[in-house]
């Protein structure tokens, strides 16, 4: 399982690169692992997905674009 620190790092990179569209990217990744029967990887991407959502919707968080 991915540690929380690594999940936050991945989420930050995705949010920085894709902005709000990063939520859809992470959702597609989670779905692909779910469809592939990879439950641990699916859980990791769901965690990353929620973090990307937080980063891209939090009014206090500013992404440098």
mmCIF file of the N, C-alpha and C atoms, coordinates in Angstrom:
data_MODEL
# 
_entry.id   MODEL 
# 
loop_
_atom_site.group_PDB 
_atom_site.id 
_atom_site.type_symbol 
_atom_site.label_atom_id 
_atom_site.label_alt_id 
_atom_site.label_comp_id 
_atom_site.label_asym_id 
_atom_site.label_entity_id 
_atom_site.label_seq_id 
_atom_site.pdbx_PDB_ins_code 
_atom_site.Cartn_x 
_atom_site.Cartn_y 
_atom_site.Cartn_z 
_atom_site.occupancy 
_atom_site.B_iso_or_equiv 
_atom_site.pdbx_formal_charge 
_atom_site.auth_seq_id 
_atom_site.auth_comp_id 
_atom_site.auth_asym_id 
_atom_site.auth_atom_id 
_atom_site.pdbx_PDB_model_num 
ATOM 1   N N  . UNK A 1 1  ? 0.847   -1.186 0.000   1.00 0.00 ? 1  UNK A N  1 
ATOM 2   C CA . UNK A 1 1  ? 0.000   0.000  0.000   1.00 0.00 ? 1  UNK A CA 1 
ATOM 3   C C  . UNK A 1 1  ? 0.886   1.241  0.000   1.00 0.00 ? 1  UNK A C  1 
ATOM 4   N N  . UNK A 1 2  ? 0.413   2.254  -0.676  1.00 0.00 ? 2  UNK A N  1 
ATOM 5   C CA . UNK A 1 2  ? 1.125   3.522  -0.764  1.00 0.00 ? 2  UNK A CA 1 
ATOM 6   C C  . UNK A 1 2  ? 0.978   4.270  0.561   1.00 0.00 ? 2  UNK A C  1 
ATOM 7   N N  . UNK A 1 3  ? 2.089   4.812  1.059   1.00 0.00 ? 3  UNK A N  1 
ATOM 8   C CA . UNK A 1 3  ? 2.006   5.579  2.296   1.00 0.00 ? 3  UNK A CA 1 
ATOM 9   C C  . UNK A 1 3  ? 1.342   6.933  2.019   1.00 0.00 ? 3  UNK A C  1 
ATOM 10  N N  . UNK A 1 4  ? 0.811   7.537  3.053   1.00 0.00 ? 4  UNK A N  1 
ATOM 11  C CA . UNK A 1 4  ? 0.104   8.816  2.920   1.00 0.00 ? 4  UNK A CA 1 
ATOM 12  C C  . UNK A 1 4  ? 0.981   9.895  2.308   1.00 0.00 ? 4  UNK A C  1 
ATOM 13  N N  . UNK A 1 5  ? 2.223   9.933  2.709   1.00 0.00 ? 5  UNK A N  1 
ATOM 14  C CA . UNK A 1 5  ? 3.139   10.950 2.183   1.00 0.00 ? 5  UNK A CA 1 
ATOM 15  C C  . UNK A 1 5  ? 3.298   10.814 0.672   1.00 0.00 ? 5  UNK A C  1 
ATOM 16  N N  . UNK A 1 6  ? 3.453   9.583  0.192   1.00 0.00 ? 6  UNK A N  1 
ATOM 17  C CA . UNK A 1 6  ? 3.591   9.359  -1.244  1.00 0.00 ? 6  UNK A CA 1 
ATOM 18  C C  . UNK A 1 6  ? 2.301   9.691  -1.983  1.00 0.00 ? 6  UNK A C  1 
ATOM 19  N N  . UNK A 1 7  ? 1.166   9.375  -1.381  1.00 0.00 ? 7  UNK A N  1 
ATOM 20  C CA . UNK A 1 7  ? -0.128  9.693  -2.007  1.00 0.00 ? 7  UNK A CA 1 
ATOM 21  C C  . UNK A 1 7  ? -0.281  11.211 -2.138  1.00 0.00 ? 7  UNK A C  1 
ATOM 22  N N  . UNK A 1 8  ? 0.096   11.944 -1.092  1.00 0.00 ? 8  UNK A N  1 
ATOM 23  C CA . UNK A 1 8  ? 0.011   13.413 -1.160  1.00 0.00 ? 8  UNK A CA 1 
ATOM 24  C C  . UNK A 1 8  ? 0.966   13.970 -2.206  1.00 0.00 ? 8  UNK A C  1 
ATOM 25  N N  . UNK A 1 9  ? 2.168   13.395 -2.302  1.00 0.00 ? 9  UNK A N  1 
ATOM 26  C CA . UNK A 1 9  ? 3.124   13.852 -3.316  1.00 0.00 ? 9  UNK A CA 1 
ATOM 27  C C  . UNK A 1 9  ? 2.567   13.641 -4.715  1.00 0.00 ? 9  UNK A C  1 
ATOM 28  N N  . UNK A 1 10 ? 2.020   12.448 -4.957  1.00 0.00 ? 10 UNK A N  1 
ATOM 29  C CA . UNK A 1 10 ? 1.438   12.160 -6.271  1.00 0.00 ? 10 UNK A CA 1 
ATOM 30  C C  . UNK A 1 10 ? 0.279   13.102 -6.554  1.00 0.00 ? 10 UNK A C  1 
ATOM 31  N N  . UNK A 1 11 ? -0.570  13.316 -5.571  1.00 0.00 ? 11 UNK A N  1 
ATOM 32  C CA . UNK A 1 11 ? -1.726  14.199 -5.740  1.00 0.00 ? 11 UNK A CA 1 
ATOM 33  C C  . UNK A 1 11 ? -1.280  15.621 -6.044  1.00 0.00 ? 11 UNK A C  1 
ATOM 34  N N  . UNK A 1 12 ? -0.249  16.079 -5.371  1.00 0.00 ? 12 UNK A N  1 
ATOM 35  C CA . UNK A 1 12 ? 0.237   17.437 -5.611  1.00 0.00 ? 12 UNK A CA 1 
ATOM 36  C C  . UNK A 1 12 ? 0.759   17.588 -7.034  1.00 0.00 ? 12 UNK A C  1 
ATOM 37  N N  . UNK A 1 13 ? 1.517   16.592 -7.506  1.00 0.00 ? 13 UNK A N  1 
ATOM 38  C CA . UNK A 1 13 ? 2.056   16.642 -8.872  1.00 0.00 ? 13 UNK A CA 1 
ATOM 39  C C  . UNK A 1 13 ? 0.908   16.651 -9.880  1.00 0.00 ? 13 UNK A C  1 
ATOM 40  N N  . UNK A 1 14 ? -0.077  15.791 -9.674  1.00 0.00 ? 14 UNK A N  1 
ATOM 41  C CA . UNK A 1 14 ? -1.218  15.727 -10.589 1.00 0.00 ? 14 UNK A CA 1 
ATOM 42  C C  . UNK A 1 14 ? -1.989  17.045 -10.567 1.00 0.00 ? 14 UNK A C  1 
ATOM 43  N N  . UNK A 1 15 ? -2.247  17.575 -9.384  1.00 0.00 ? 15 UNK A N  1 
ATOM 44  C CA . UNK A 1 15 ? -2.978  18.842 -9.271  1.00 0.00 ? 15 UNK A CA 1 
ATOM 45  C C  . UNK A 1 15 ? -2.207  19.972 -9.926  1.00 0.00 ? 15 UNK A C  1 
ATOM 46  N N  . UNK A 1 16 ? -0.905  19.975 -9.748  1.00 0.00 ? 16 UNK A N  1 
ATOM 47  C CA . UNK A 1 16 ? -0.078  21.025 -10.330 1.00 0.00 ? 16 UNK A CA 1 
ATOM 48  C C  . UNK A 1 16 ? -0.056  20.938 -11.856 1.00 0.00 ? 16 UNK A C  1 
ATOM 49  N N  . UNK A 1 17 ? 0.016   19.717 -12.383 1.00 0.00 ? 17 UNK A N  1 
ATOM 50  C CA . UNK A 1 17 ? 0.104   19.540 -13.830 1.00 0.00 ? 17 UNK A CA 1 
ATOM 51  C C  . UNK A 1 17 ? -1.234  19.681 -14.535 1.00 0.00 ? 17 UNK A C  1 
ATOM 52  N N  . UNK A 1 18 ? -2.299  19.163 -13.911 1.00 0.00 ? 18 UNK A N  1 
ATOM 53  C CA . UNK A 1 18 ? -3.592  19.098 -14.577 1.00 0.00 ? 18 UNK A CA 1 
ATOM 54  C C  . UNK A 1 18 ? -4.646  20.049 -14.014 1.00 0.00 ? 18 UNK A C  1 
ATOM 55  N N  . UNK A 1 19 ? -4.395  20.616 -12.846 1.00 0.00 ? 19 UNK A N  1 
ATOM 56  C CA . UNK A 1 19 ? -5.404  21.461 -12.211 1.00 0.00 ? 19 UNK A CA 1 
ATOM 57  C C  . UNK A 1 19 ? -6.651  20.653 -11.907 1.00 0.00 ? 19 UNK A C  1 
ATOM 58  N N  . UNK A 1 20 ? -7.831  21.249 -12.016 1.00 0.00 ? 20 UNK A N  1 
ATOM 59  C CA . UNK A 1 20 ? -9.080  20.535 -11.720 1.00 0.00 ? 20 UNK A CA 1 
ATOM 60  C C  . UNK A 1 20 ? -9.300  19.294 -12.590 1.00 0.00 ? 20 UNK A C  1 
ATOM 61  N N  . UNK A 1 21 ? -8.718  19.265 -13.783 1.00 0.00 ? 21 UNK A N  1 
ATOM 62  C CA . UNK A 1 21 ? -8.842  18.089 -14.636 1.00 0.00 ? 21 UNK A CA 1 
ATOM 63  C C  . UNK A 1 21 ? -8.095  16.875 -14.069 1.00 0.00 ? 21 UNK A C  1 
ATOM 64  N N  . UNK A 1 22 ? -7.246  17.118 -13.099 1.00 0.00 ? 22 UNK A N  1 
ATOM 65  C CA . UNK A 1 22 ? -6.529  16.032 -12.441 1.00 0.00 ? 22 UNK A CA 1 
ATOM 66  C C  . UNK A 1 22 ? -7.447  15.084 -11.693 1.00 0.00 ? 22 UNK A C  1 
ATOM 67  N N  . UNK A 1 23 ? -8.604  15.592 -11.278 1.00 0.00 ? 23 UNK A N  1 
ATOM 68  C CA . UNK A 1 23 ? -9.589  14.734 -10.597 1.00 0.00 ? 23 UNK A CA 1 
ATOM 69  C C  . UNK A 1 23 ? -10.054 13.646 -11.549 1.00 0.00 ? 23 UNK A C  1 
ATOM 70  N N  . UNK A 1 24 ? -10.382 14.024 -12.778 1.00 0.00 ? 24 UNK A N  1 
ATOM 71  C CA . UNK A 1 24 ? -10.827 13.046 -13.772 1.00 0.00 ? 24 UNK A CA 1 
ATOM 72  C C  . UNK A 1 24 ? -9.706  12.063 -14.109 1.00 0.00 ? 24 UNK A C  1 
ATOM 73  N N  . UNK A 1 25 ? -8.469  12.570 -14.203 1.00 0.00 ? 25 UNK A N  1 
ATOM 74  C CA . UNK A 1 25 ? -7.328  11.700 -14.479 1.00 0.00 ? 25 UNK A CA 1 
ATOM 75  C C  . UNK A 1 25 ? -7.185  10.642 -13.383 1.00 0.00 ? 25 UNK A C  1 
ATOM 76  N N  . UNK A 1 26 ? -7.203  11.070 -12.133 1.00 0.00 ? 26 UNK A N  1 
ATOM 77  C CA . UNK A 1 26 ? -7.058  10.136 -11.016 1.00 0.00 ? 26 UNK A CA 1 
ATOM 78  C C  . UNK A 1 26 ? -8.226  9.153  -10.967 1.00 0.00 ? 26 UNK A C  1 
ATOM 79  N N  . UNK A 1 27 ? -9.420  9.627  -11.297 1.00 0.00 ? 27 UNK A N  1 
ATOM 80  C CA . UNK A 1 27 ? -10.593 8.743  -11.315 1.00 0.00 ? 27 UNK A CA 1 
ATOM 81  C C  . UNK A 1 27 ? -10.434 7.665  -12.387 1.00 0.00 ? 27 UNK A C  1 
ATOM 82  N N  . UNK A 1 28 ? -9.922  8.049  -13.559 1.00 0.00 ? 28 UNK A N  1 
ATOM 83  C CA . UNK A 1 28 ? -9.687  7.055  -14.621 1.00 0.00 ? 28 UNK A CA 1 
ATOM 84  C C  . UNK A 1 28 ? -8.644  6.039  -14.199 1.00 0.00 ? 28 UNK A C  1 
ATOM 85  N N  . UNK A 1 29 ? -7.607  6.501  -13.525 1.00 0.00 ? 29 UNK A N  1 
ATOM 86  C CA . UNK A 1 29 ? -6.577  5.569  -13.049 1.00 0.00 ? 29 UNK A CA 1 
ATOM 87  C C  . UNK A 1 29 ? -7.168  4.588  -12.040 1.00 0.00 ? 29 UNK A C  1 
ATOM 88  N N  . UNK A 1 30 ? -7.944  5.110  -11.090 1.00 0.00 ? 30 UNK A N  1 
ATOM 89  C CA . UNK A 1 30 ? -8.570  4.247  -10.086 1.00 0.00 ? 30 UNK A CA 1 
ATOM 90  C C  . UNK A 1 30 ? -9.482  3.228  -10.758 1.00 0.00 ? 30 UNK A C  1 
ATOM 91  N N  . UNK A 1 31 ? -10.270 3.687  -11.712 1.00 0.00 ? 31 UNK A N  1 
ATOM 92  C CA . UNK A 1 31 ? -11.194 2.793  -12.412 1.00 0.00 ? 31 UNK A CA 1 
ATOM 93  C C  . UNK A 1 31 ? -10.445 1.712  -13.186 1.00 0.00 ? 31 UNK A C  1 
ATOM 94  N N  . UNK A 1 32 ? -9.339  2.077  -13.814 1.00 0.00 ? 32 UNK A N  1 
ATOM 95  C CA . UNK A 1 32 ? -8.595  1.091  -14.595 1.00 0.00 ? 32 UNK A CA 1 
ATOM 96  C C  . UNK A 1 32 ? -8.038  -0.019 -13.709 1.00 0.00 ? 32 UNK A C  1 
ATOM 97  N N  . UNK A 1 33 ? -7.568  0.340  -12.521 1.00 0.00 ? 33 UNK A N  1 
ATOM 98  C CA . UNK A 1 33 ? -7.061  -0.684 -11.616 1.00 0.00 ? 33 UNK A CA 1 
ATOM 99  C C  . UNK A 1 33 ? -8.188  -1.523 -11.034 1.00 0.00 ? 33 UNK A C  1 
ATOM 100 N N  . UNK A 1 34 ? -9.335  -0.904 -10.809 1.00 0.00 ? 34 UNK A N  1 
ATOM 101 C CA . UNK A 1 34 ? -10.495 -1.665 -10.332 1.00 0.00 ? 34 UNK A CA 1 
ATOM 102 C C  . UNK A 1 34 ? -10.916 -2.684 -11.387 1.00 0.00 ? 34 UNK A C  1 
ATOM 103 N N  . UNK A 1 35 ? -10.982 -2.243 -12.631 1.00 0.00 ? 35 UNK A N  1 
ATOM 104 C CA . UNK A 1 35 ? -11.369 -3.141 -13.721 1.00 0.00 ? 35 UNK A CA 1 
ATOM 105 C C  . UNK A 1 35 ? -10.352 -4.263 -13.903 1.00 0.00 ? 35 UNK A C  1 
ATOM 106 N N  . UNK A 1 36 ? -9.102  -3.981 -13.614 1.00 0.00 ? 36 UNK A N  1 
ATOM 107 C CA . UNK A 1 36 ? -8.044  -4.972 -13.736 1.00 0.00 ? 36 UNK A CA 1 
ATOM 108 C C  . UNK A 1 36 ? -7.926  -5.893 -12.531 1.00 0.00 ? 36 UNK A C  1 
ATOM 109 N N  . UNK A 1 37 ? -8.790  -5.681 -11.546 1.00 0.00 ? 37 UNK A N  1 
ATOM 110 C CA . UNK A 1 37 ? -8.765  -6.541 -10.367 1.00 0.00 ? 37 UNK A CA 1 
ATOM 111 C C  . UNK A 1 37 ? -7.605  -6.274 -9.426  1.00 0.00 ? 37 UNK A C  1 
ATOM 112 N N  . UNK A 1 38 ? -7.016  -5.114 -9.518  1.00 0.00 ? 38 UNK A N  1 
ATOM 113 C CA . UNK A 1 38 ? -5.875  -4.742 -8.666  1.00 0.00 ? 38 UNK A CA 1 
ATOM 114 C C  . UNK A 1 38 ? -6.393  -3.905 -7.505  1.00 0.00 ? 38 UNK A C  1 
ATOM 115 N N  . UNK A 1 39 ? -6.849  -4.570 -6.441  1.00 0.00 ? 39 UNK A N  1 
ATOM 116 C CA . UNK A 1 39 ? -7.533  -3.869 -5.349  1.00 0.00 ? 39 UNK A CA 1 
ATOM 117 C C  . UNK A 1 39 ? -6.611  -2.932 -4.572  1.00 0.00 ? 39 UNK A C  1 
ATOM 118 N N  . UNK A 1 40 ? -5.378  -3.324 -4.355  1.00 0.00 ? 40 UNK A N  1 
ATOM 119 C CA . UNK A 1 40 ? -4.461  -2.463 -3.606  1.00 0.00 ? 40 UNK A CA 1 
ATOM 120 C C  . UNK A 1 40 ? -4.137  -1.192 -4.395  1.00 0.00 ? 40 UNK A C  1 
ATOM 121 N N  . UNK A 1 41 ? -3.892  -1.355 -5.687  1.00 0.00 ? 41 UNK A N  1 
ATOM 122 C CA . UNK A 1 41 ? -3.607  -0.205 -6.533  1.00 0.00 ? 41 UNK A CA 1 
ATOM 123 C C  . UNK A 1 41 ? -4.844  0.682  -6.665  1.00 0.00 ? 41 UNK A C  1 
ATOM 124 N N  . UNK A 1 42 ? -6.013  0.060  -6.777  1.00 0.00 ? 42 UNK A N  1 
ATOM 125 C CA . UNK A 1 42 ? -7.262  0.816  -6.843  1.00 0.00 ? 42 UNK A CA 1 
ATOM 126 C C  . UNK A 1 42 ? -7.420  1.676  -5.595  1.00 0.00 ? 42 UNK A C  1 
ATOM 127 N N  . UNK A 1 43 ? -7.193  1.086  -4.424  1.00 0.00 ? 43 UNK A N  1 
ATOM 128 C CA . UNK A 1 43 ? -7.312  1.824  -3.159  1.00 0.00 ? 43 UNK A CA 1 
ATOM 129 C C  . UNK A 1 43 ? -6.324  2.989  -3.120  1.00 0.00 ? 43 UNK A C  1 
ATOM 130 N N  . UNK A 1 44 ? -5.115  2.774  -3.627  1.00 0.00 ? 44 UNK A N  1 
ATOM 131 C CA . UNK A 1 44 ? -4.117  3.853  -3.649  1.00 0.00 ? 44 UNK A CA 1 
ATOM 132 C C  . UNK A 1 44 ? -4.599  4.998  -4.524  1.00 0.00 ? 44 UNK A C  1 
ATOM 133 N N  . UNK A 1 45 ? -5.162  4.694  -5.690  1.00 0.00 ? 45 UNK A N  1 
ATOM 134 C CA . UNK A 1 45 ? -5.627  5.749  -6.591  1.00 0.00 ? 45 UNK A CA 1 
ATOM 135 C C  . UNK A 1 45 ? -6.878  6.438  -6.076  1.00 0.00 ? 45 UNK A C  1 
ATOM 136 N N  . UNK A 1 46 ? -7.718  5.732  -5.347  1.00 0.00 ? 46 UNK A N  1 
ATOM 137 C CA . UNK A 1 46 ? -8.870  6.389  -4.717  1.00 0.00 ? 46 UNK A CA 1 
ATOM 138 C C  . UNK A 1 46 ? -8.363  7.395  -3.686  1.00 0.00 ? 46 UNK A C  1 
ATOM 139 N N  . UNK A 1 47 ? -7.343  7.012  -2.943  1.00 0.00 ? 47 UNK A N  1 
ATOM 140 C CA . UNK A 1 47 ? -6.740  7.928  -1.978  1.00 0.00 ? 47 UNK A CA 1 
ATOM 141 C C  . UNK A 1 47 ? -6.148  9.149  -2.679  1.00 0.00 ? 47 UNK A C  1 
ATOM 142 N N  . UNK A 1 48 ? -5.436  8.920  -3.759  1.00 0.00 ? 48 UNK A N  1 
ATOM 143 C CA . UNK A 1 48 ? -4.856  10.026 -4.526  1.00 0.00 ? 48 UNK A CA 1 
ATOM 144 C C  . UNK A 1 48 ? -5.968  10.905 -5.087  1.00 0.00 ? 48 UNK A C  1 
ATOM 145 N N  . UNK A 1 49 ? -7.016  10.283 -5.588  1.00 0.00 ? 49 UNK A N  1 
ATOM 146 C CA . UNK A 1 49 ? -8.159  11.019 -6.136  1.00 0.00 ? 49 UNK A CA 1 
ATOM 147 C C  . UNK A 1 49 ? -8.746  11.982 -5.113  1.00 0.00 ? 49 UNK A C  1 
ATOM 148 N N  . UNK A 1 50 ? -8.981  11.516 -3.897  1.00 0.00 ? 50 UNK A N  1 
ATOM 149 C CA . UNK A 1 50 ? -9.566  12.386 -2.878  1.00 0.00 ? 50 UNK A CA 1 
ATOM 150 C C  . UNK A 1 50 ? -8.618  13.532 -2.525  1.00 0.00 ? 50 UNK A C  1 
ATOM 151 N N  . UNK A 1 51 ? -7.343  13.261 -2.560  1.00 0.00 ? 51 UNK A N  1 
ATOM 152 C CA . UNK A 1 51 ? -6.365  14.302 -2.259  1.00 0.00 ? 51 UNK A CA 1 
ATOM 153 C C  . UNK A 1 51 ? -6.298  15.335 -3.386  1.00 0.00 ? 51 UNK A C  1 
ATOM 154 N N  . UNK A 1 52 ? -6.369  14.879 -4.636  1.00 0.00 ? 52 UNK A N  1 
ATOM 155 C CA . UNK A 1 52 ? -6.394  15.814 -5.765  1.00 0.00 ? 52 UNK A CA 1 
ATOM 156 C C  . UNK A 1 52 ? -7.637  16.690 -5.669  1.00 0.00 ? 52 UNK A C  1 
ATOM 157 N N  . UNK A 1 53 ? -8.777  16.092 -5.321  1.00 0.00 ? 53 UNK A N  1 
ATOM 158 C CA . UNK A 1 53 ? -10.005 16.874 -5.142  1.00 0.00 ? 53 UNK A CA 1 
ATOM 159 C C  . UNK A 1 53 ? -9.805  17.945 -4.081  1.00 0.00 ? 53 UNK A C  1 
ATOM 160 N N  . UNK A 1 54 ? -9.196  17.568 -2.974  1.00 0.00 ? 54 UNK A N  1 
ATOM 161 C CA . UNK A 1 54 ? -8.946  18.521 -1.896  1.00 0.00 ? 54 UNK A CA 1 
ATOM 162 C C  . UNK A 1 54 ? -8.037  19.652 -2.371  1.00 0.00 ? 54 UNK A C  1 
ATOM 163 N N  . UNK A 1 55 ? -6.974  19.287 -3.052  1.00 0.00 ? 55 UNK A N  1 
ATOM 164 C CA . UNK A 1 55 ? -6.011  20.295 -3.497  1.00 0.00 ? 55 UNK A CA 1 
ATOM 165 C C  . UNK A 1 55 ? -6.588  21.245 -4.539  1.00 0.00 ? 55 UNK A C  1 
ATOM 166 N N  . UNK A 1 56 ? -7.457  20.751 -5.383  1.00 0.00 ? 56 UNK A N  1 
ATOM 167 C CA . UNK A 1 56 ? -7.962  21.597 -6.464  1.00 0.00 ? 56 UNK A CA 1 
ATOM 168 C C  . UNK A 1 56 ? -9.225  22.354 -6.089  1.00 0.00 ? 56 UNK A C  1 
ATOM 169 N N  . UNK A 1 57 ? -9.828  22.041 -4.952  1.00 0.00 ? 57 UNK A N  1 
ATOM 170 C CA . UNK A 1 57 ? -11.045 22.750 -4.551  1.00 0.00 ? 57 UNK A CA 1 
ATOM 171 C C  . UNK A 1 57 ? -10.860 23.575 -3.287  1.00 0.00 ? 57 UNK A C  1 
ATOM 172 N N  . UNK A 1 58 ? -9.778  23.386 -2.564  1.00 0.00 ? 58 UNK A N  1 
ATOM 173 C CA . UNK A 1 58 ? -9.541  24.115 -1.321  1.00 0.00 ? 58 UNK A CA 1 
ATOM 174 C C  . UNK A 1 58 ? -9.222  25.574 -1.639  1.00 0.00 ? 58 UNK A C  1 
ATOM 175 N N  . UNK A 1 59 ? -10.033 26.482 -1.134  1.00 0.00 ? 59 UNK A N  1 
ATOM 176 C CA . UNK A 1 59 ? -9.857  27.913 -1.407  1.00 0.00 ? 59 UNK A CA 1 
ATOM 177 C C  . UNK A 1 59 ? -8.531  28.438 -0.873  1.00 0.00 ? 59 UNK A C  1 
ATOM 178 N N  . UNK A 1 60 ? -7.969  27.778 0.121   1.00 0.00 ? 60 UNK A N  1 
ATOM 179 C CA . UNK A 1 60 ? -6.704  28.226 0.702   1.00 0.00 ? 60 UNK A CA 1 
ATOM 180 C C  . UNK A 1 60 ? -5.486  27.716 -0.042  1.00 0.00 ? 60 UNK A C  1 
ATOM 181 N N  . UNK A 1 61 ? -5.692  26.820 -0.987  1.00 0.00 ? 61 UNK A N  1 
ATOM 182 C CA . UNK A 1 61 ? -4.575  26.230 -1.720  1.00 0.00 ? 61 UNK A CA 1 
ATOM 183 C C  . UNK A 1 61 ? -4.434  26.943 -3.056  1.00 0.00 ? 61 UNK A C  1 
ATOM 184 N N  . UNK A 1 62 ? -3.234  27.414 -3.334  1.00 0.00 ? 62 UNK A N  1 
ATOM 185 C CA . UNK A 1 62 ? -2.974  28.126 -4.582  1.00 0.00 ? 62 UNK A CA 1 
ATOM 186 C C  . UNK A 1 62 ? -1.977  27.332 -5.400  1.00 0.00 ? 62 UNK A C  1 
ATOM 187 N N  . UNK A 1 63 ? -2.367  26.960 -6.597  1.00 0.00 ? 63 UNK A N  1 
ATOM 188 C CA . UNK A 1 63 ? -1.466  26.263 -7.501  1.00 0.00 ? 63 UNK A CA 1 
ATOM 189 C C  . UNK A 1 63 ? -0.738  27.294 -8.370  1.00 0.00 ? 63 UNK A C  1 
ATOM 190 N N  . UNK A 1 64 ? 0.541   27.117 -8.480  1.00 0.00 ? 64 UNK A N  1 
ATOM 191 C CA . UNK A 1 64 ? 1.321   28.007 -9.346  1.00 0.00 ? 64 UNK A CA 1 
ATOM 192 C C  . UNK A 1 64 ? 1.233   27.480 -10.769 1.00 0.00 ? 64 UNK A C  1 
ATOM 193 N N  . UNK A 1 65 ? 0.549   28.192 -11.612 1.00 0.00 ? 65 UNK A N  1 
ATOM 194 C CA . UNK A 1 65 ? 0.407   27.787 -13.026 1.00 0.00 ? 65 UNK A CA 1 
ATOM 195 C C  . UNK A 1 65 ? 1.248   28.651 -13.909 1.00 0.00 ? 65 UNK A C  1 
# 
